[in-house]
Amino acid sequence: MSPPRPAQSNALQDFVREANRGEQVWFLSSLAELEQRLGA
């Protein structure tokens, strides 16, 4: 399984960037990133 491709539209890229700044919704590309966010 390959990682998801980056968002193609600027609006979607901005949405993902803003969501990743918060605490409730994250768009991550790997389990390692999730573990890092969760502080594991």
N, C-alpha and C positions, 0 to 999 in steps of 0.2 A: 504494500500500500504506500503510495507516494504522498508526501505532505500536500495540503491544499495549496492551490495557486493564490498568490496575492490578489487582493481585490483590484479589479480593472478600472472601476470608476472612482473619481476623486471623492464623490459624495460617500460612497461605501467605505473607502479608505479612512475618511474623516470620522465616520460613525464607529468603525472598529477601534480607531485610535482613542476616541473619547470614551467608549465603553471600557476599554482596557485600563483607563485611569481610575475607574470606580472599583467598588467592592462586590458588586452583585453579578455582573455579567463579564466574562472574559472570553476572548477569541484567541486561543492558543494553538500552536502547531505541534506540540509534543507533550508527552506525560512529564518530561523533565521540566518544561516550563510551568506546568501545573504544580509540581512538587515545589518549585522555587517560589511560586506565588503563595502557596499554603505554608511556606516556611518549614517544609519537611527536610 
